[in-house]
Structure formats: C-alpha cells, structure tokens
Amino acid sequence: MERPAWAPQGIDISMPSVSRMYDFYLGGSHNFEVDREAARKAMEFMPGLPKIMQANRAFMRRAVRYALGEGITQFLDIGSGIPTFGNVHEVAQGIDPQARVAYVDHDPVAVAHSQAVLEGNSGAVIATADLRRPKEIRDNAEISELLDFDRPVALLLVAVLHFIEDSDDPQTAVAELRDLLAPGSLLVITHASYEGVPLTQEEAGGAVGVYKNIRNPLIMRSRDEVGRFFEGYEMIDPGLVPMPNWRPDTPAGQENEDPYAFSGFAGVGRKA
C-alpha cells in the first residue's frame, strides 16, 4: 500500500483507525481503504452511522457557540480526531478571532494533519496526549502556554469516552480534568448508547463488533452511566438528551430528522 504524503512515517496503515473511519463517515479524504472497508462493514449493521456522526458534529458546533455566548473563549478538545470542515477552531475563531483552542489526540495521523491545518494559527495548537492519562494533558507545555486554566475553559469530550473501557477508569480521568478547570468552566460530552438507536441491540451489536475486531472497542453506555461523567457539574438545560434535542437551531425541523441522529446522548455541564 502506497503511503500518502500526509501520513506520518511509523504508523501502521494496514490497520483501521477510528479517527480515519470517523473522517470517512463525514466525507473526508484522510482515510485509507482499510478504514473505508471497516466503516462500510459497520454500516452494513448500522447504515445510519454517517448521520450519527453528522449529528455529533452539529451538536459540537452548537455547544461551541453556546460557550462563546457565555463568555468562554478557551477550548480544550480531547480526542479531537482529524480536523474536518467546521471544527472547533473554525467555529470559535469565526465568532471571536481571539478564541484559543487546544486539540489533543493520540492518533499520529490526526496529530500530523492537525499540525498542517493549524500552521500559522497562533490561537490553536495540537498536542499528543491520551485522555486516559490526564497528567500528560495537564503538564503539556503547548497547552499550558495557550490556555489559562485560572479562567473558564470549555472541555470537549466529543465522541471519545465511548472508546475508553471501564477497566481504564474513564470516570476518574474526567474527574481529574474537572479538578484542573476553573469555576464556570463547561464540560461538553457526546456518547454512544444502544438507547435511541432505531435497531434492536442485537442488530446494533454487529457494528459494535466491527470496532472490537479492530481492537478499538466501542463501549455503549446507558443514559445513567453517561450522566455520571457530569458529577461535579450543573447540567445546562435541556440536560442529557439525544444530540438533535440539545438547543437545536430549528426546533420545528426535528420531526424531519433522520432517526439515527437521535442515537446516543449529548450534554453540557457547568462547574460551580
């Protein structure tokens, strides 16, 4: 397999990557055939996966606009993936050019491509670190130079916690990140769940099995389990809800939304 110029040396391009599969679902071009094959296999079981990803991104953009409306101009996006059109820095800096965005990912392709996209942007950085090790994030020089943790920050954990197994204790990781943030900070989460998926659990389980087979298990958590990540935060109205139901731009249009868009949950909490 020929290695494209944007793919960093040292990565295994014969193994599917969840960030490149996500890029494929969103219509991006930074993915390999192995990623497309895995994504198409998952879509055989759950054909609405691209719609779920689109709803996820649409929620993320609304949450960023909400944060800016609350006076928060600093963003920490962990598990940011490969930047596609309408990413956090584009939304935030399009509204406030002084907004600062720190991206974090452990996928070398995501980091390399982000570096290229952010070149020349003094208000945004990409750092290599892992959500499972919050100390890496807290101690990263690029992040600490860009963001002032004595002021409120919007922490985005969008479509990432469902790739952290319970054995890696994501609850503690999120709590440690919460303790890093100043009062008034926001926590923004989306999470996959069997709840809301317009399929039986057995049918949806086929797509989950594809992720397990590529050694990136997709952990489907209940609404109550997702809600526990917000301990220490005051939930912003309307609470933890399906993605299209969180402060939609056009409430009357929800009835025309694809049923798959209501899969999983989204929410925003404020640290007291």
C-alpha positions in Angstrom: 0.0 0.0 0.0 1.4 3.4 -1.0 1.8 5.8 1.8 0.4 9.3 1.0 2.4 12.3 1.8 0.1 13.4 4.7 0.5 10.0 6.5 3.4 10.2 9.0 6.1 7.5 9.0 5.9 4.8 11.6 2.1 4.3 11.7 0.6 1.0 10.6 -1.6 1.9 7.6 -2.8 -1.7 7.3 -4.8 -1.4 10.5 -8.1 0.6 10.6 -8.1 3.8 12.8 -11.3 5.0 14.5 -10.3 8.7 13.7 -9.9 7.9 10.0 -13.1 5.9 10.0 -14.8 9.0 11.5 -13.3 11.1 8.8 -14.7 8.8 6.2 -18.2 8.9 7.7 -18.1 12.7 7.5 -17.0 12.6 3.8 -13.3 13.5 4.5 -10.3 12.4 2.4 -7.8 11.5 5.1 -8.5 7.8 5.3 -7.2 4.6 3.7 -9.0 1.7 2.1 -8.6 -0.3 5.2 -10.5 2.3 7.1 -13.2 2.5 4.5 -13.6 -1.2 4.5 -14.1 -1.3 8.2 -16.5 1.6 8.1 -18.6 0.0 5.3 -18.7 -3.2 7.3 -20.0 -1.4 10.4 -22.6 0.4 8.2 -23.9 -3.0 7.0 -25.2 -3.4 10.5 -25.9 0.2 11.3 -26.4 2.1 8.0 -27.1 5.4 9.8 -23.6 5.8 11.2 -22.7 8.8 8.9 -25.9 10.5 10.1 -24.9 9.9 13.7 -21.5 11.5 13.1 -23.1 14.5 11.4 -25.5 15.0 14.3 -22.5 14.7 16.6 -20.6 17.5 14.7 -23.7 19.7 14.6 -24.1 19.4 18.4 -20.4 20.2 18.9 -20.8 23.4 16.8 -23.9 24.5 18.8 -22.0 23.8 22.1 -19.1 25.9 21.0 -21.4 28.8 20.1 -23.1 28.4 23.5 -19.8 28.6 25.3 -18.8 31.7 23.5 -22.2 33.2 24.3 -21.4 32.5 28.0 -18.1 34.4 27.6 -15.8 31.4 27.4 -13.2 31.8 24.8 -10.8 28.9 25.7 -11.4 25.4 24.4 -9.7 22.1 25.2 -10.9 19.4 22.7 -9.6 15.9 23.8 -9.9 13.1 21.2 -10.2 15.8 18.5 -9.5 13.4 15.6 -8.8 14.5 12.1 -9.9 18.1 11.6 -12.7 18.4 9.0 -14.8 21.4 7.9 -16.4 23.2 10.8 -14.1 22.1 13.5 -13.8 23.8 16.9 -11.2 26.5 16.0 -13.1 27.4 12.8 -16.4 27.9 14.7 -14.9 29.6 17.7 -12.5 31.9 15.9 -15.1 32.7 13.2 -17.1 34.3 16.0 -14.2 35.6 18.2 -10.8 35.7 16.4 -9.1 35.8 19.9 -10.6 32.4 20.9 -8.0 29.8 21.8 -8.3 26.2 21.0 -6.1 23.3 22.2 -6.6 20.0 20.5 -5.5 16.7 22.0 -5.2 13.3 20.3 -3.1 10.2 20.5 -3.5 9.2 16.8 -0.4 10.2 14.9 -2.4 10.8 11.7 -4.8 13.1 13.5 -1.9 15.0 15.1 0.1 15.3 11.8 -2.9 16.5 9.8 -3.9 18.9 12.6 -0.4 20.4 12.6 -0.7 21.1 8.9 -4.2 22.6 9.2 -3.2 24.8 12.2 0.1 26.1 10.7 0.2 29.8 11.2 -2.7 29.9 13.6 -1.3 31.3 16.9 -4.6 30.7 18.7 -4.7 27.0 18.2 -2.4 24.0 18.9 -2.5 20.2 18.7 -0.8 18.1 21.4 -0.1 14.4 21.5 -1.6 13.0 24.7 -4.1 10.5 25.9 -7.4 11.1 27.8 -6.6 8.0 30.0 -3.6 9.9 31.3 -4.8 13.4 32.3 -1.4 14.3 33.7 0.0 14.3 30.2 -2.5 16.9 29.2 -2.1 19.0 32.4 1.7 19.0 32.0 1.8 19.6 28.2 3.8 22.8 27.6 1.9 23.8 24.4 -1.4 23.5 26.1 -0.4 25.4 29.3 1.2 28.2 27.2 -2.0 28.6 25.2 -4.7 28.2 27.8 -5.1 30.0 31.1 -6.5 27.4 33.5 -7.2 30.1 36.1 -10.0 31.2 33.7 -13.0 29.1 32.5 -12.4 26.6 29.7 -14.8 24.6 27.7 -13.6 21.0 27.9 -14.9 18.9 24.9 -15.0 15.1 25.1 -17.0 14.6 21.9 -17.3 11.0 20.7 -14.3 9.9 22.7 -15.4 8.5 26.0 -17.1 5.5 24.4 -13.7 4.3 23.2 -12.4 4.2 26.8 -13.1 0.9 28.5 -14.3 0.7 32.1 -11.0 -1.0 33.0 -9.2 2.2 32.1 -11.4 4.1 34.6 -12.7 7.0 32.4 -14.7 8.3 35.4 -11.5 9.1 37.3 -9.9 10.6 34.2 -12.8 13.0 33.7 -12.8 13.9 37.4 -9.1 14.8 37.3 -9.7 17.0 34.3 -12.6 18.6 36.1 -10.4 19.5 39.0 -8.0 21.2 36.6 -10.7 23.6 35.4 -11.7 26.9 36.9 -15.2 27.5 38.2 -17.5 28.5 35.4 -15.9 26.0 33.0 -18.0 23.8 30.8 -17.9 20.1 30.1 -19.2 19.0 26.7 -19.9 15.3 26.1 -21.4 13.1 23.4 -21.5 9.4 24.0 -22.7 6.3 22.1 -25.5 4.2 23.5 -27.9 1.5 22.4 -30.7 3.8 23.7 -32.2 5.7 20.8 -30.7 3.6 18.0 -33.6 2.6 15.6 -32.4 -1.1 15.7 -32.5 -3.9 18.2 -29.5 -4.2 20.4 -28.6 -7.4 18.6 -28.6 -5.6 15.2 -26.6 -2.7 16.5 -24.2 -5.1 18.2 -22.9 -6.1 14.8 -21.5 -2.6 14.3 -20.1 -2.7 17.8 -18.4 -6.0 16.9 -16.6 -4.4 14.0 -14.9 -1.9 16.4 -14.0 -4.7 18.7 -12.4 -6.6 15.9 -10.1 -3.7 15.0 -9.0 -3.5 18.7 -10.9 -0.3 19.4 -13.9 -1.5 21.4 -17.0 0.8 21.3 -18.4 0.9 24.8 -22.2 1.6 24.6 -23.3 3.1 27.9 -26.7 3.9 29.3 -28.0 7.4 29.9 -27.4 7.0 33.6 -23.9 5.8 33.0 -23.1 8.7 30.7 -24.7 11.1 33.3 -22.1 10.1 35.9 -19.4 11.8 33.9 -21.1 15.1 34.8 -20.6 14.6 38.6 -19.5 18.0 40.0 -21.2 19.9 37.2 -24.5 21.6 37.0 -26.3 20.4 33.8 -27.3 23.1 31.4 -30.9 22.9 30.1 -32.1 20.7 28.5 -29.8 18.2 30.2 -28.5 15.0 28.8 -30.5 14.3 25.7 -30.3 12.9 22.1 -28.0 15.2 20.1 -30.6 16.9 17.9 -32.6 17.8 21.1 -29.8 19.9 22.6 -30.7 23.5 21.9 -31.5 22.9 18.2 -31.1 25.8 15.7 -34.5 24.9 14.2 -36.8 23.1 16.7 -39.6 22.7 14.2 -37.2 20.8 11.9 -36.6 17.9 14.3 -39.6 15.9 13.0 -37.8 15.6 9.7 -34.5 14.5 11.3 -33.2 11.1 10.4 -34.0 8.6 13.3 -30.3 7.6 13.5 -29.5 11.2 14.6 -31.2 10.5 18.0 -28.7 7.7 18.8 -26.7 8.2 22.0 -26.6 11.3 24.2 -25.2 14.8 24.4 -25.0 17.2 27.3 -23.2 20.3 28.7 -22.4 20.9 32.3 -21.0 23.9 34.2 -18.5 23.6 37.0 -19.8 25.5 40.1 
